[in-house]
Amino acid sequence: MAKLLGNLNYTLLLSTVLLLVVLFGYHGDLAAQGAHFANGIFRFLHVLCGIMWIGLLYYFNFVQIPTMPKVPAELKPGVSKYIAPEALFWFRWAALFTVITGLVVAMLSGYLVEALTLQPGSRVIGLGMWLALVMAFNVWFLIWPNQKKALGLVAADDATKAKAATTAMLFSRTNTLLSLPMLYCMVTQGFLGGA
């Protein structure tokens, strides 16, 4: 068991096989319904990518940022050179795929334009979508470029690195601030209505 679960690729492969067993065991007959089935698959992918994105956002804000000042100087490169760049890779791509799959779900469900234009009945999900779009913009165009400088992935002097680290942190905190209303809008639209 340790050999199987000790390897992330094997674990993910096994998880995918189990997913397919459950998917086709319970919903295989729906595959012929085309768009309805695709909507379900994209909803699943949207939630999966969203968990990765917001999970990493919370990791950065609840674990890494508050803990780094306590880490001895000789150990900090372990985080800044290895852990943070890898986490930022998954963070930014999860953000992008969360947005893409969410837009596909909205399109397949027939409310994409209504939500993005905040029309009655779709305002709550629309607000959630706009908050997510702002957050994804922050990830790709404000957090990531500044993190590259702060982590030394691109050349920058010490003053620029320090300023970039602060800027990246502030926009990461901005995304944390926006995450609760965004999640509320995404989750409650179907149950409490869209205003």
CYANA upper distance limits for C-alpha pairs under 8 A (distance plus 0.5 A):
  1 MET  CA      5 LEU  CA      6.55
  1 MET  CA      6 GLY  CA      8.42
  2 ALA  CA      6 GLY  CA      5.65
  3 LYS  CA      7 ASN  CA      7.15
  4 LEU  CA     10 TYR  CA      6.40
  4 LEU  CA     11 THR  CA      7.05
  5 LEU  CA     10 TYR  CA      7.19
  5 LEU  CA     11 THR  CA      5.81
  6 GLY  CA     11 THR  CA      8.25
  7 ASN  CA     11 THR  CA      6.79
  8 LEU  CA     12 LEU  CA      6.59
  9 ASN  CA     13 LEU  CA      6.59
 10 TYR  CA     14 LEU  CA      6.58
 11 THR  CA     15 SER  CA      6.57
 12 LEU  CA     16 THR  CA      6.56
 13 LEU  CA     17 VAL  CA      6.76
 14 LEU  CA     18 LEU  CA      6.74
 15 SER  CA     19 LEU  CA      6.54
 16 THR  CA     20 LEU  CA      6.66
 17 VAL  CA     21 VAL  CA      6.79
 18 LEU  CA     22 VAL  CA      6.76
 19 LEU  CA     23 LEU  CA      6.39
 20 LEU  CA     24 PHE  CA      6.39
 20 LEU  CA     25 GLY  CA      8.39
 21 VAL  CA     25 GLY  CA      6.06
 22 VAL  CA     26 TYR  CA      6.42
 22 VAL  CA     27 HIS  CA      8.38
 23 LEU  CA     27 HIS  CA      5.94
 23 LEU  CA     28 GLY  CA      6.86
 24 PHE  CA     28 GLY  CA      4.30
 24 PHE  CA     29 ASP  CA      7.97
 27 HIS  CA     31 ALA  CA      7.59
 30 LEU  CA     34 GLY  CA      8.35
 30 LEU  CA     36 HIS  CA      8.28
 30 LEU  CA     37 PHE  CA      6.40
 31 ALA  CA     37 PHE  CA      5.94
 31 ALA  CA     38 ALA  CA      8.44
 32 ALA  CA     37 PHE  CA      8.11
 33 GLN  CA     37 PHE  CA      6.39
 34 GLY  CA     38 ALA  CA      6.56
 35 ALA  CA     39 ASN  CA      6.42
 35 ALA  CA    108 LEU  CA      7.14
 36 HIS  CA     40 GLY  CA      7.06
 36 HIS  CA    108 LEU  CA      8.34
 37 PHE  CA     41 ILE  CA      6.90
 38 ALA  CA     42 PHE  CA      6.56
 39 ASN  CA     43 ARG  CA      6.53
 39 ASN  CA    104 VAL  CA      8.42
 39 ASN  CA    105 VAL  CA      6.26
 39 ASN  CA    108 LEU  CA      6.50
 39 ASN  CA    109 SER  CA      7.67
 40 GLY  CA     44 PHE  CA      6.76
 41 ILE  CA     45 LEU  CA      6.77
 42 PHE  CA     46 HIS  CA      6.38
 42 PHE  CA    101 THR  CA      6.32
 42 PHE  CA    102 GLY  CA      8.12
 42 PHE  CA    104 VAL  CA      7.53
 42 PHE  CA    105 VAL  CA      6.52
 43 ARG  CA     47 VAL  CA      6.72
 43 ARG  CA    101 THR  CA      7.75
 43 ARG  CA    102 GLY  CA      7.81
 43 ARG  CA    105 VAL  CA      6.67
 44 PHE  CA     48 LEU  CA      6.62
 45 LEU  CA     49 CYS  CA      6.51
 45 LEU  CA     98 THR  CA      8.29
 45 LEU  CA    101 THR  CA      7.14
 46 HIS  CA     50 GLY  CA      6.43
 46 HIS  CA     97 PHE  CA      7.92
 46 HIS  CA     98 THR  CA      5.69
 46 HIS  CA     99 VAL  CA      8.25
 46 HIS  CA    101 THR  CA      5.54
 46 HIS  CA    102 GLY  CA      6.17
 47 VAL  CA     51 ILE  CA      6.53
 47 VAL  CA     98 THR  CA      7.98
 48 LEU  CA     52 MET  CA      7.00
 49 CYS  CA     53 TRP  CA      6.65
 49 CYS  CA     94 ALA  CA      5.68
 49 CYS  CA     95 ALA  CA      7.73
 49 CYS  CA     97 PHE  CA      6.76
 49 CYS  CA     98 THR  CA      5.54
 50 GLY  CA     54 ILE  CA      6.43
 50 GLY  CA     55 GLY  CA      8.40
 50 GLY  CA     94 ALA  CA      7.26
 50 GLY  CA     95 ALA  CA      7.58
 50 GLY  CA     98 THR  CA      5.79
 51 ILE  CA     55 GLY  CA      5.97
 52 MET  CA     56 LEU  CA      6.60
 52 MET  CA     90 TRP  CA      8.12
 52 MET  CA     91 PHE  CA      7.60
 52 MET  CA     94 ALA  CA      6.51
 53 TRP  CA     57 LEU  CA      6.72
 53 TRP  CA     90 TRP  CA      8.10
 53 TRP  CA     91 PHE  CA      5.77
 53 TRP  CA     92 ARG  CA      7.95
 53 TRP  CA     94 ALA  CA      5.45
 53 TRP  CA     95 ALA  CA      5.90
 53 TRP  CA     98 THR  CA      8.08
 54 ILE  CA     58 TYR  CA      6.56
 54 ILE  CA    179 SER  CA      8.19
 55 GLY  CA     59 TYR  CA      6.59
 56 LEU  CA     60 PHE  CA      6.63
 56 LEU  CA     87 ALA  CA      7.57
 56 LEU  CA     91 PHE  CA      6.45
 57 LEU  CA     61 ASN  CA      6.79
 57 LEU  CA     91 PHE  CA      7.75
 57 LEU  CA    172 SER  CA      7.68
 57 LEU  CA    175 ASN  CA      8.29
 57 LEU  CA    176 THR  CA      7.49
 58 TYR  CA     62 PHE  CA      6.01
 58 TYR  CA     63 VAL  CA      8.03
 58 TYR  CA    176 THR  CA      7.74
 59 TYR  CA     63 VAL  CA      5.67
 59 TYR  CA     64 GLN  CA      6.87
 60 PHE  CA     64 GLN  CA      5.29
 60 PHE  CA     65 ILE  CA      6.27
 61 ASN  CA     65 ILE  CA      6.06
 61 ASN  CA     66 PRO  CA      7.57
 61 ASN  CA    172 SER  CA      7.82
 61 ASN  CA    173 ARG  CA      7.45
 61 ASN  CA    176 THR  CA      8.04
 62 PHE  CA     66 PRO  CA      7.03
 63 VAL  CA     67 THR  CA      6.38
 64 GLN  CA     68 MET  CA      6.40
 65 ILE  CA     69 PRO  CA      8.32
 65 ILE  CA    169 MET  CA      8.43
 67 THR  CA     71 VAL  CA      7.11
 68 MET  CA     76 LYS  CA      7.76
 71 VAL  CA     75 LEU  CA      6.96
 71 VAL  CA     76 LYS  CA      6.71
 72 PRO  CA     76 LYS  CA      7.05
 73 ALA  CA     77 PRO  CA      8.40
 75 LEU  CA     79 VAL  CA      8.01
 76 LYS  CA     80 SER  CA      6.71
 77 PRO  CA     81 LYS  CA      5.79
 77 PRO  CA     82 TYR  CA      8.00
 78 GLY  CA     82 TYR  CA      6.15
 78 GLY  CA     83 ILE  CA      7.27
 79 VAL  CA     83 ILE  CA      5.20
 79 VAL  CA     84 ALA  CA      6.17
 80 SER  CA     84 ALA  CA      5.83
 80 SER  CA     85 PRO  CA      7.52
 80 SER  CA    151 LEU  CA      6.31
 81 LYS  CA     85 PRO  CA      7.09
 81 LYS  CA    151 LEU  CA      7.47
 82 TYR  CA     86 GLU  CA      6.95
 83 ILE  CA     87 ALA  CA      6.55
 84 ALA  CA     88 LEU  CA      6.43
 85 PRO  CA     89 PHE  CA      6.71
 85 PRO  CA    151 LEU  CA      8.39
 86 GLU  CA     90 TRP  CA      7.11
 87 ALA  CA     91 PHE  CA      6.46
 88 LEU  CA     92 ARG  CA      6.54
 88 LEU  CA    144 TRP  CA      7.93
 89 PHE  CA     93 TRP  CA      6.86
 90 TRP  CA     94 ALA  CA      6.29
 91 PHE  CA     95 ALA  CA      6.73
 92 ARG  CA     96 LEU  CA      6.88
 92 ARG  CA    136 ALA  CA      8.30
 92 ARG  CA    139 VAL  CA      6.55
 92 ARG  CA    140 TRP  CA      6.88
 92 ARG  CA    144 TRP  CA      8.12
 93 TRP  CA     97 PHE  CA      6.65
 94 ALA  CA     98 THR  CA      6.38
 95 ALA  CA     99 VAL  CA      6.84
 95 ALA  CA    136 ALA  CA      6.12
 95 ALA  CA    139 VAL  CA      7.90
 96 LEU  CA    100 ILE  CA      6.75
 96 LEU  CA    136 ALA  CA      7.15
 97 PHE  CA    101 THR  CA      6.39
 98 THR  CA    102 GLY  CA      6.44
 99 VAL  CA    103 LEU  CA      6.63
 99 VAL  CA    132 ALA  CA      7.69
 99 VAL  CA    133 LEU  CA      7.49
 99 VAL  CA    136 ALA  CA      8.00
100 ILE  CA    104 VAL  CA      6.78
101 THR  CA    105 VAL  CA      6.68
102 GLY  CA    106 ALA  CA      6.73
103 LEU  CA    107 MET  CA      6.60
103 LEU  CA    112 LEU  CA      7.35
104 VAL  CA    108 LEU  CA      6.53
105 VAL  CA    109 SER  CA      6.43
106 ALA  CA    110 GLY  CA      6.59
106 ALA  CA    111 TYR  CA      5.85
106 ALA  CA    112 LEU  CA      5.11
107 MET  CA    111 TYR  CA      6.65
107 MET  CA    112 LEU  CA      5.41
111 TYR  CA    115 ALA  CA      6.32
111 TYR  CA    122 SER  CA      7.72
112 LEU  CA    116 LEU  CA      6.68
113 VAL  CA    117 THR  CA      6.51
114 GLU  CA    118 LEU  CA      6.47
114 GLU  CA    119 GLN  CA      5.61
114 GLU  CA    120 PRO  CA      8.39
114 GLU  CA    122 SER  CA      6.56
114 GLU  CA    123 ARG  CA      8.48
114 GLU  CA    126 GLY  CA      8.11
115 ALA  CA    119 GLN  CA      6.73
115 ALA  CA    122 SER  CA      5.35
115 ALA  CA    123 ARG  CA      6.43
115 ALA  CA    124 VAL  CA      8.41
115 ALA  CA    125 ILE  CA      6.67
115 ALA  CA    126 GLY  CA      4.43
115 ALA  CA    127 LEU  CA      8.09
115 ALA  CA    129 MET  CA      8.13
116 LEU  CA    126 GLY  CA      5.67
116 LEU  CA    127 LEU  CA      8.33
116 LEU  CA    129 MET  CA      7.67
116 LEU  CA    130 TRP  CA      7.63
117 THR  CA    126 GLY  CA      7.71
118 LEU  CA    122 SER  CA      6.57
118 LEU  CA    123 ARG  CA      4.96
118 LEU  CA    124 VAL  CA      8.34
118 LEU  CA    126 GLY  CA      5.90
118 LEU  CA    127 LEU  CA      7.54
119 GLN  CA    123 ARG  CA      6.22
120 PRO  CA    194 GLY  CA      7.51
120 PRO  CA    195 ALA  CA      6.22
121 GLY  CA    193 GLY  CA      7.36
121 GLY  CA    194 GLY  CA      4.92
121 GLY  CA    195 ALA  CA      5.56
122 SER  CA    126 GLY  CA      6.33
122 SER  CA    189 GLN  CA      8.26
122 SER  CA    193 GLY  CA      8.48
122 SER  CA    194 GLY  CA      5.20
122 SER  CA    195 ALA  CA      7.18
123 ARG  CA    127 LEU  CA      6.40
123 ARG  CA    194 GLY  CA      5.77
123 ARG  CA    195 ALA  CA      6.26
124 VAL  CA    128 GLY  CA      6.82
124 VAL  CA    185 CYS  CA      5.76
124 VAL  CA    186 MET  CA      8.05
124 VAL  CA    188 THR  CA      8.47
124 VAL  CA    189 GLN  CA      6.38
124 VAL  CA    193 GLY  CA      8.06
124 VAL  CA    194 GLY  CA      5.22
124 VAL  CA    195 ALA  CA      6.95
125 ILE  CA    129 MET  CA      6.61
125 ILE  CA    185 CYS  CA      5.88
125 ILE  CA    186 MET  CA      6.05
125 ILE  CA    189 GLN  CA      6.17
125 ILE  CA    194 GLY  CA      7.09
126 GLY  CA    130 TRP  CA      6.70
127 LEU  CA    131 LEU  CA      6.63
127 LEU  CA    182 MET  CA      7.86
127 LEU  CA    185 CYS  CA      7.29
128 GLY  CA    132 ALA  CA      6.66
128 GLY  CA    181 PRO  CA      7.69
128 GLY  CA    182 MET  CA      4.96
128 GLY  CA    183 LEU  CA      7.45
128 GLY  CA    184 TYR  CA      8.16
128 GLY  CA    185 CYS  CA      5.35
128 GLY  CA    186 MET  CA      6.11
129 MET  CA    133 LEU  CA      6.64
129 MET  CA    182 MET  CA      7.91
129 MET  CA    186 MET  CA      8.20
130 TRP  CA    134 VAL  CA      6.71
131 LEU  CA    135 MET  CA      6.68
131 LEU  CA    178 LEU  CA      7.08
131 LEU  CA    179 SER  CA      8.38
131 LEU  CA    182 MET  CA      6.25
132 ALA  CA    136 ALA  CA      6.56
132 ALA  CA    179 SER  CA      8.40
132 ALA  CA    182 MET  CA      7.01
133 LEU  CA    137 PHE  CA      6.59
134 VAL  CA    138 ASN  CA      6.70
135 MET  CA    139 VAL  CA      6.79
135 MET  CA    175 ASN  CA      5.96
135 MET  CA    178 LEU  CA      7.96
136 ALA  CA    140 TRP  CA      6.83
137 PHE  CA    141 PHE  CA      6.21
137 PHE  CA    142 LEU  CA      7.88
138 ASN  CA    142 LEU  CA      5.41
138 ASN  CA    143 ILE  CA      6.39
138 ASN  CA    171 PHE  CA      6.95
138 ASN  CA    172 SER  CA      8.30
138 ASN  CA    175 ASN  CA      8.03
139 VAL  CA    143 ILE  CA      5.41
139 VAL  CA    144 TRP  CA      6.38
139 VAL  CA    172 SER  CA      8.22
140 TRP  CA    144 TRP  CA      5.98
140 TRP  CA    145 PRO  CA      7.81
141 PHE  CA    145 PRO  CA      6.77
142 LEU  CA    146 ASN  CA      6.73
142 LEU  CA    167 THR  CA      8.24
142 LEU  CA    168 ALA  CA      7.11
142 LEU  CA    171 PHE  CA      7.48
143 ILE  CA    147 GLN  CA      6.45
143 ILE  CA    167 THR  CA      7.85
143 ILE  CA    168 ALA  CA      4.94
143 ILE  CA    169 MET  CA      8.00
143 ILE  CA    171 PHE  CA      6.73
143 ILE  CA    172 SER  CA      7.19
144 TRP  CA    148 LYS  CA      6.65
144 TRP  CA    168 ALA  CA      7.86
145 PRO  CA    149 LYS  CA      7.30
146 ASN  CA    150 ALA  CA      6.66
146 ASN  CA    164 ALA  CA      5.17
146 ASN  CA    165 ALA  CA      6.94
146 ASN  CA    167 THR  CA      7.25
146 ASN  CA    168 ALA  CA      5.99
147 GLN  CA    151 LEU  CA      6.30
147 GLN  CA    164 ALA  CA      7.10
147 GLN  CA    165 ALA  CA      6.76
147 GLN  CA    168 ALA  CA      6.54
148 LYS  CA    152 GLY  CA      6.61
148 LYS  CA    153 LEU  CA      5.33
148 LYS  CA    154 VAL  CA      6.24
149 LYS  CA    153 LEU  CA      6.52
149 LYS  CA    154 VAL  CA      5.82
149 LYS  CA    155 ALA  CA      7.14
149 LYS  CA    156 ALA  CA      6.40
149 LYS  CA    160 THR  CA      7.85
149 LYS  CA    161 LYS  CA      5.94
149 LYS  CA    164 ALA  CA      6.74
149 LYS  CA    165 ALA  CA      8.23
150 ALA  CA    156 ALA  CA      8.45
150 ALA  CA    160 THR  CA      8.18
150 ALA  CA    161 LYS  CA      4.78
150 ALA  CA    162 ALA  CA      6.96
150 ALA  CA    163 LYS  CA      8.45
150 ALA  CA    164 ALA  CA      5.98
150 ALA  CA    165 ALA  CA      5.50
151 LEU  CA    161 LYS  CA      7.99
152 GLY  CA    156 ALA  CA      7.40
152 GLY  CA    161 LYS  CA      8.02
156 ALA  CA    160 THR  CA      6.33
156 ALA  CA    161 LYS  CA      6.53
157 ASP  CA    161 LYS  CA      6.68
158 ASP  CA    162 ALA  CA      6.66
159 ALA  CA    163 LYS  CA      6.72
160 THR  CA    164 ALA  CA      6.44
161 LYS  CA    165 ALA  CA      6.57
162 ALA  CA    166 THR  CA      6.88
163 LYS  CA    167 THR  CA      6.70
164 ALA  CA    168 ALA  CA      6.52
165 ALA  CA    169 MET  CA      6.59
166 THR  CA    170 LEU  CA      6.63
167 THR  CA    171 PHE  CA      6.82
168 ALA  CA    172 SER  CA      6.54
169 MET  CA    173 ARG  CA      6.57
170 LEU  CA    174 THR  CA      6.58
171 PHE  CA    175 ASN  CA      6.69
172 SER  CA    176 THR  CA      6.81
173 ARG  CA    177 LEU  CA      6.61
174 THR  CA    178 LEU  CA      6.74
175 ASN  CA    179 SER  CA      6.38
176 THR  CA    180 LEU  CA      7.85
178 LEU  CA    182 MET  CA      6.57
179 SER  CA    183 LEU  CA      6.46
180 LEU  CA    184 TYR  CA      6.62
181 PRO  CA    185 CYS  CA      6.63
182 MET  CA    186 MET  CA      6.76
183 LEU  CA    187 VAL  CA      6.55
184 TYR  CA    188 THR  CA      6.39
185 CYS  CA    189 GLN  CA      6.50
187 VAL  CA    191 PHE  CA      8.39
188 THR  CA    192 LEU  CA      5.97
188 THR  CA    193 GLY  CA      7.59
189 GLN  CA    193 GLY  CA      5.43
189 GLN  CA    194 GLY  CA      5.75
190 GLY  CA    194 GLY  CA      8.09
